[in-house]
Amino acid sequence: MIRLVVGLGNPGPEYEQTRHNAGFWWVGAAARQLSATLAFDRSYHSLVARVNRHDAAQGPVWLQQPMTYMNLSGKAVAPLARFFKIEPAQILVVHDELDLLPGQIKLKQGGGAAGHNGLKDLLLQLGSPDFWRLRIGIGHPGVRSEVADFVLRKPPLDDRIAIDKCIADSVATLPLLLDGAMDRAMIKIHAKPPRPKPPRPAESDPPAPPPAKISDDSAG
């Protein structure tokens, strides 16, 4: 069961539409689906929303967008998790992923930071890699030295459309994720769109009948 959903990003209008804020985009979409309002909470250095479940025995779900800047994401997440006794395995962290193309998205549990500064600080502050990660593909510039600038730029329109579509499709699995049905959610999230059917060959006109034979017999 997921009790805390964290979207990683940077605060401020200058970063709002940049690739590094894909996690913010996802949590914003989740808040709209759950009819929740994210509001700043000084205690957790974050925009936070509490959502009560239909089954009160399951307890509330928290949505969080850290306002600490990416490199200090754990400073925001760890205090909330500790206060509400949320285990790392009950946390879903949504973040941008260089190793996936725009429009691709993957769900997994555990692992390292793979150079992602937000994940680095979460690993440090939570003291465990056991949280779930929803990795939103943003593509790669192709040159490692260009990564820092790449993630802080807006994606081109086609990439943004692809990212928005994968966000919308994966947010639709939110009930499964919150219930802890991770295998079922993973199948839906990782499902590839069906291949388009090849066009049917154009029907050709039927061959013309052979010309009728003309008899050259003469009457006698």
N, C-alpha and C positions, 0 to 999 in steps of 0.2 A: 504494500500500500504506500502510495506517495503522499506525504503530508506537507511538503514544501517544494514549490516550483520556482526556480531561480533563473532569470534571464540575465545574461552578462552583456555589458555594454559600457559606454561612457556617458556621463550626464552633459547636458548643454545642447543648445540648438545647432552648434557647429558640428556636432558628432551625430545628430539624430538620424540622418539618412546614410551614414557610412556603413561599410560592410561589417565592421567590428560590432555594430549594434544589432546584428541579426537576432541575438538572444532577447533583446528588449522588444523587438518587433513581435516575436513569438509570444512572450508573456503578455504584451498588450492585446494580442488577438485572443489569448486565453481568458483574459479579464473580461473582454467584451462577450465572449461566449458564456461566461459564468455570471454575467450581469454584475460584475464587481468593479469597484472604483479604487485605483491605486492612489494612496496618499502618503505624504512624507512622514516618516516616523524617525525622530531624532535618535531614539534609543538604538536603532539598527542602521542608521546612516543610509536609509533606503526609502524608495516608494514601496509601500506594502499594502496588501489587501487580504482580509480574512474572509473566507467563504465557508459557510456552514453547509455540511452535507445533509442530504435527506435523511440518512441514518445517523442520528445524533450520537450513537454509540461509537461511531468511527472517529468522531472529533472533527475539528475544522481543517481546511486546507489553506495554506498560506501561499500567496504569490509575492514575489520580491524582485525588484530591480535595484541593485546596489547603486548608490550615488557617490561611491568612493573613488571612481575611476577604476578601470579594468585591473590595474596592478595590485589593488588592495581589495578585491572582491571578497576575500575571506574575512576581512575585518567587519564586513556587514553581515555575511551569512552565518558565521560561527556563533555570534551572540544570540541570534534568533533561534538557531537550532538548539543551543544549550538551554536557553530559557524555557522553551516548550518541549524539551526532552525528545527532540527529533533525531533519530539515528541517521548516520550517513546513507544507509541503504534506503531510507525513506525520502531522500532528496533527489530531485530531478534538476539537473543543471543544463540549460539550453544555451548553446554558444555557436559562434561561427567556426567553420572548419575549412582550412586551406586545402586539405587533401581530397575534398569532394568538389565536384563541379556544381555550379549554380543549378538548382532544381533537384539536386540529390540530398538525401537526409538519412542519417543512420542513428539507431538507438543502441546503446551498449552500457554495460555496468563495469566500473573499475577502469584501471589503466593509468598511464602516466599523463603528463601535461603536454607532451609533444610540442614544446616550445610556446604553448599558449599561456600568456602571463596571468590571465584570470584563473585558469586551472591551477597554475603553480601556487598562487596564494591560497586557493581553496584547499589544496592538498596540505599545505603548511598549517593552516588555521584549523581545519577539521581533524587533522591527524590521521586521516584514512582515505584511501582511494575508492571506497566502496559505493560512492554515490553514483547515480545513473547519469548518463550524458546523452543529450539529444543534439547531434552534430549537424548543423545546417551548412551545406556546401556553399562556398563563395568563390571557389576557384583559386588559382595560384598565379602570381605574376610570371613565374618561370625562372626568376632569379632571386636567390635567397636575400640578397642585399636590398631588394626592393619591397620586401614583405611589409615592413613597418609603414611605409607610405601607402602601400596597396590597401591594407585593411582600414586605413583612415580616409579613404576616398569613397565617393559614391559609386555604386556599380552602374554600368550602362543600363539603359532601359530594358533591353532584352533579358539581361541577367536579373534585374530587379523583378521583372514579371515572373521569371522562373522561380526565384526565391520565394516570392509572395505565394505562388501556387503551392509549393511544397509546404509552406507554413500553414496555409489554409487546410490542406489535406491532412497534415499531421495533427493539427489542433482538433480535428474531428475525432481523433482517437483519445481525447482527453479523459472521457469517462473510464476507458480501459486502463489508462495510465494511473489514474487516481485510485482505482480499485486494486491495483497491483497485478492486473492481468497482462504482464509485460510480454509474454510469449505471443498472445493474441495481438497486442498493440504492435509488436515488432513485425509480425506478418503483414499487417496493413501498411505500416510505415515503409517497409522495404519492398512492398509489391511494386513491380514495374508496370507502367501503363501498357495496355495491350497494343501489340503491333497493328498498325493500320492494315486493313485487308488490301491486297493489290487490286488495282482496277480491273474490272472484267474486260476481256478483249472485245473490241468493237465487232459487232456482227457484220460480216461481209455479205454482199449481195450474192444470191445463189448463182451458180454458173449458168450462162445462157445455153439453151438446148442447141444441139448441133443442127445445122441447116438441113432442111428436108431434101432428100435426093430427088432429082428430076429425071424421070425415065426418058431415054432417048430412042425407045423402040417406036418404029413407025408402023402405022396401020397398013396391012397388005390387001 
